[in-house]
Amino acid sequence: PVCPACQGGHINLCERIAYGHLEPGLQSGFCTDTGGGWAHEMVAHPSQLVDVPADLSDEAAVLIEPTACAVHAAARYTGKETVIIGAGTLGLLTLAAITATHADRTAPIVVTARYAEQKRLAKELGADIVCTSDEMPRYVRSATKSLMIGDQLTCGAPHVIDCVGSSESLQQALRVVAPGGEVQVVGMPSNVSLELTSLWHRETAIRGCYAYDHADFHTAIDVIRHHDLARLVSATYALKDYTDAIAHAAAAGRRGAVKVAFDLRGS
């Protein structure tokens, strides 16, 4: 059949559109008719695939896709004071992407982490200050030489990267971002409720950041090599044990884990 979007005239467009009897899907594996990542096989167009270098372990290869998301977020790094809220998988990988691609940076990076293992890894991956979310405003105030008026910093950090995406984390991000600065929301937040008065008064911005482009995958491979990120794969499960895998992933921080993955090598 002829593609209804371009009537067969533009092959580059057709390569990226699912049509006919396929339900729409944003990414490879996100379409009910073509299967997904939790399977032994899935359907993908060659343009969606990236070769895994032969020297990369399977554990390292598992991290290419989420690291590509982090690389996409790190592309907006300004070189100025930066806050990363959350030290789960995306928070740690975004930190790793920044420090691997900006070795000459001088401004501090503040990372909030809840659990001991997250704090240890954040320091190893290059964070200058690692603290709890309650402590974070004090450290940002010191790093940016701000005053505190109520719960709002007068100066604040020019770039705040929220890798949690909750109402609480986003509200805190707006309290510590600098006037005219940007809050970058990485990943897929849930439904949130925010008080946005400061968005107008301080002319700040909230920018979403989701997924990646093709070039981000190649940078991700370099970041994984630079930081030996294969060590962030904390546990693997057979596909039949998916309920245990989900439970582990849901409590990853508390259990000292970062990335929980399925291991299909014996299937």
Secondary structure, DSSP 8 states (H G I E B T S, - for coil): ---TTTTT--HHHHTT---TTS---SSTT-BTTTB-SSSS-----GGG-----TTS-HHHHHTHHHHHHHHHHHTT--SS-EEEE--SHHHHHHHHHHHHH-TT--S-EEEE-SSHHHHHHHHHTT-SEEE-TTTHHHHHHHHHT--EETTEESS-EEEEEESS-SHHHHHHHHHHEEEEEEEEEES---------HHHHHTT-EEEEE-S--HHHHHHHHHHHHHHTGGGGEEEEE-GGGHHHHHHHHHTTTTTT-SEEEE--TT-
